[in-house]
């Protein structure tokens, strides 16, 4: 590794990673806070488990509608302007959840929140490919996605602490929570406008020789991808079997993730805990998930086999979900929850290192957005199924077993259908 490479990558990492990590934490807090608001909001608004599950799910309909166009617009107008737009609009929509008064307004605002947030996550994944060569991409994505379990650790205690503000100035605790966690997202949008840099060529904080080195490396890698796979058009990328297979895997992962996320606090509170206790207990599985993500990533780097890593982590998630279905009414299920958290969190960074192996330019922008959009439709199936089963049977178990089936199917698809990208990725990593 040359001195200029070390200096340039260090500068880029220090400048960008902490900032976009913080943005993603704020984004995730605004996603998971609904699950804690439900501890009191559902009673105040008269929402049963099915309507609540539908509201959790309808977010992803709005998200799906605008996901691909949003990422293509980011590629065209630049990340700085587009992420600014996303954060301001989603922050205001999140804060507007404090104004809902019943099922209709609940569903409408949730749909708008998904519509406005669409493009943030795939936009950040695409943005990282503009700045980091392939040799660094998997670990950088892992560092970015570490925000998921970290948010789980801090999000629950934060949300349930805000619920304790119930009655202040005539507002319910859940209204304070949405205001306190939504408004900062909108304000951070203006920080993005001032701080974020679109491409290496416009980075005033890099020396000319550093910019030149980074631009040359990124251009060379793009040409290598296009020479090996031919330059796919946007249309070709959106119907490529590898892209569709990745979408199906991510759908299974998303179904399991959001089914658990939106109902876990209610499951834990069913043990007889207070709201505040529920928030702190809900953070425990995410501590395990954080450790699991780091450990799994380390061993994956040593084995150079992303496919095996994703498959194994999804199988761990499946076993954990089965255990959660069997013991969800007992505190013993905390062990199963930890297994689910480890499996889900370990699989994501390995999964998202795959698309850029065979895609570049607008094809990558569109395909990454499509994978994320189709995968996030799991946010419809997971919460809706759990809400329906809970309403019909009085138990979460049947819905949790459905999540386990989805996770297991995703684990099977990875080695069967994504052989070529996984092998090429392993070869590339072994050559580093």
N, C-alpha and C positions, 0 to 999 in steps of 0.2 A: 504494500500500500504506500503510495507516494505521500509526501508531506502536504501537497496541495489538496489531495483527496481527503486526508484526515482533517485538515483545517476547514475545508469547505463543508463537508458533511456535518462536522461539529457545529459550525455556525448556523447551518440550515436547521438542524435538529433543535438547537437551543432557541432559535428565533420562532420556529413554527410549532413544534410539538406541544410545549406547555400551553400555548394559547388555544390550539384547536382541541386539545384535551379538555380544557376548561369549558369551551363551547359545547362539547359533546356531553359533559356532565350536566350542564344547564338544560340541554335538550332532553336528556334522559330523566332528569328530575321532573320536568313538565309532562313526561309520559307516565311515570309510575305513580305520580301523586294521586291520580284518580283512584287507585286501589286503596289508598289510605283514607281519602275523602269518603269512600263508600262506607266506612265504619260508622259515620253519622249522617252523611248526606242522603243515603238511600232511605233512611227512616224519615228525615225531614221532608223529602220530596215525594215520598210514597212510591219508590222504585223497588220492584221485586228483583230477584236474581236474574230473571230472563231479560227484563228491560235494561238492567244494568249491563249485562253481558252484551246486549245489542248495542248499547251506547259505546262500550269499549271497542266493539268491532267496527262500528260505522266510521270511526277515525280512519281505518285502513282503506275504506272505499274512497274517501277524499284523497288519501295518500296515493292510492293506485292510479286515480284519474290523472294526476298531474306529475307523477314521478318521472317518466321518461322525458316529457317536454321540459320539465324543470332542469334536468341534468344537461340536456342539449343546449338550453339557454345559458347555463353556467359556462359551458365550453365556448360559447359564442361571445358573451358579454364580459366574461371574466368572473373569477370566484369572489373577488372583493365586493363588487356591486351586488351580485346575486345572493351571496350569503347574508349580506346586509339586509336585503329585502326579505329573505326568509325569516331571519331572526326577529325583525321588527314586527312582521305580520303574525308570526306564530306566537310571539310573546304577548301581543295584544289579545289574540284569540284565547290563549291560555288564561290570562287574567279575566277575560269575559266569562269564564266558567263560574265566576263568583256571582254573576247576574242571573243564572238560570233559575227557573221557578217550577219546572215540572218536566215530564217526559219529553214533550215536543222540543222545548228550548234546549234540553240536555242533548238530544240527538242532533239538532241543528248545529250547535256550537262545536260538538265533537267532530262532526263532518268537516266544518270549516277549519278546525285545528289541524286535521290530517291534510287537508288541501293546501294550507299555507306552509306546513312543515315539509311537504314533499320535496325531495331533492337534497335535503341537508346531508344525510348520511352518505348516499352514493356520491354526492358532490365532494365530500371530504375525502372519500376513498380515491376518487379521480384526481383531486387536488394533490394528494400525496404522490401519485404517479408522475406529476409534473416536476417534482422536486427531488425525489430519491431514486437512484438507480436500482435495478432489479436485485442486486446483491443485498440491499438494505431493506427492501420493501416488506418482507414478511415480518421482520422484527419491529419495523416502524408501525405497521398496521396493528401488530399486537400491542404496542405501547399505546396507540390511539384507543384501541378497543378495551384496554384495561379500565377505561372509564365506566364500562358497564357494571362489573362487580363493585367497583369503588362507589358508584352511585347507589348501588344496593345497600352498601354499608352505611352511608351517610343519609340517604334519602328517607329511609323509614323513620329513624329518630327525629330528623328535621320535620317531616310531615306531621307526625303525631304530636310533636311539641307545639306546632302551630295550631293543631286542633284544640289544644288547651286554652287558646285565646277566645274560646266560645263565649259570646255575649258582649265582648268589648265593642263599644260604639254601635251596638245593636246588630253586629254581624256574627254569623255562625262561625265556628272554628274552621270548617272546610272552606268558607268564603275567604277568610284571612289567608288560608294556605294557598289558594289559587292566586290571590293578589300578590302575596309575598314571593311566590315562585315564578309568576308570569311576567311581572313588570321588569325584573332584572334582565330577562332574555331580550326584551325590546330595547332596553338601554344598551346592552352589549352590541346590538346591531350597529350603533354609531361608532363603537370602538373598532369593530371589524373594518368599517369604512376608512378609518384613519390608520390602522395597523397592518392589515393584510396586504400581501404583495401577490399579484396574479402569477407571474412567471419569473424564472431566474433572470431573464434579460432585463427586467425592470427593477431588480433588487438593488437599491442604492446602498444597502448594508453589506453587499459583497464587493470585494475588490475586482477590478476588471479581469485579472487572470483567473480568479475563482469562478466568475460568471462564465468565462470562456470554457474552462474545463468542464463545468457542469452541463452547459448547453451541448458541448461536443459529445459527452458521454450519453446524454439523453437522446440526442439525435441518432447516434450510432446504434443504440439499443432498439430504437423505433424501426430503423432500417433493417436490423437483423430479424426482428419479429415479422416484418412485412415480407422479407425475403424468404423466410422459412414457411410462412403460412399463406403468403400472398396477402395483399392489403384488402381486408374484407370491407365491403361497403356497410353502411348502417343497416340497410335492409337485410343483407346477408347475415350480419351478426345477430340480428333479432330472431332469425329462424334457424340459426346454427344449432345442431343437436347438442353440442357441448354446453351452449348457453342455456338451452331448455332443460338439460339435465341438471345443471347447477341451480336453475330456478326451482325445480321440483325438490331438490335436496333442501334448499333454503326455505321452501314452503313447510316442509316437515319440521325444520328447526324453529321457524317462526310460530307454527301452531303450538309446539311444546312451550316455547318461551312465553308467549303472551297469555296462553291459558293459565300458566302458573303465576305469572306476574300480577295479573289483574284479580286473582282470587286468593293468593297466598295469605294476605293479611286477614281475610275473613276466615280462612281455615285455622290460622293460628289463634285468632281471637276466640274461636270455638272451644279452645282449651280452658276458657274461663279467665283470660287475661284482660287487663284494662287496655284502653287504646294506646297509652304511652308504653306499656310493657310490650304490646304487640309490635310496635315500631322497632324496639330494640331487639326483640327476638327475631324479627324478620330479617335483620341485618346479619345474623350469624351465618346462614348459608352462603351469603355473598363474601364473607371473609374466606370461607373454604374455596369459593369460586375464584377469588383473586389469587390465592396460593396455587390452586389447580391450573389456572391459565399460565402462570409463570413457569411452573414445573413442567407442564405439558409442552410448552413452547421450547423449553431447553432441550428436552429429549427429542422433540421433533427436529430441531436444528441438527442434532447429532446423527439422527437416522436418515435425514434428507427425504423422508417419505411422508408428504403431506396427506396423501390419500389414506394411509394407514392411521395417521393421527386423527383425522376427521372421523373415520369409521369407528375407531376405538372409543373416542370421546362420546359419540352419539349412542353407542351401546351402553356406556356407563350411565348416560342420561336415561336411557330406556329402563334399565334396572332400577334406578332411583325412582322413576315415575311409578313403576309397579309397586315398589315399597310404599310410596306415598299414597297410592290408592288403597293399599291394604291397611295402613296404620294412620290415615290422615286425622282421625279423631283422637290420636294419642301423641303426647310429646315425643315418643320414640320416632315419630316420622321426621323429626329434625335431621336425623342421620340421612334419611332418604332425600330430604330437601337439599342437603349438602351435596349429595351425589349428583342430583339434577343440576345444581349450580355449577359444579366442576365440569360436568359433561357439556353443558351449553356454552359456558364461557371459554373452555379450551378449544372448542370446535370452530369458533367464529374467525379468529385471526388466521388460522390455517386455511379455512374455506376461502377467505377474501384474498389470499395470495394467488389463487388460481386464475381468475379471468385475465389478468394482464399478461399471462404467459403467451396467449395466442391472439390478443386483441390490442389495437392501438388507435389513437386519434378518436374521431367521432364514433367509430365502431365500439371502442371501449366505453365511451361516455354513455351511449345508448344501451349497450348490453349490461353494464354494471347497474344502470338504473332499472332495466327490465328485470334482472335477477332480483334486485331488492324489492321492486314493486310486486312481482308475482310471489316472491317469498313472503312478503308482509301480508299477503292475503291470508296467510296463516293466522294473522291477528284477528281475522273475522271468524275463522272456523274454531279456533281454540276457545276464546271467551264465550262465543255463542253456544258451543256445545256444553261447556261447563255450566253456564247459566241455565240452559234448558234442562239438563240432567238434574241439577240441584233443585230447580223448581218442581220438576216432575217426581223426583224420588226422595227429596230431602237430604240427599247425600252427594258429595262431590266424587265419589269413587268411580262411578261409571264413566264420567267425563275425563277423569285422570287416566283411566285405562285407554281411552281414545287417544290421548296425547302420547301415551307410550307406544301405541301402534304407529302413529305418524313418525315418531323419532326412530323406531326400528326400521321402517320402510326407507327413510332417508339414509340410514346407515348402510343398508343393502345396496342402494343405488350408487353410492360413491365408488366402490371397487368395480361394480359391473359396468357402469356407463361413463366414467370419467377417467378411463385409463390413460389415454394419450396426453391430456394436459398434466396429469399427475406425474407421469414418467418424465415429461420434458422439464417440469419444474424441479424434480429431484435431480436430473442431470445438471441443470443450471446451478442448483445450490451446491452440488458436489464439486463443481468446477470453481467455486469461489475461493 
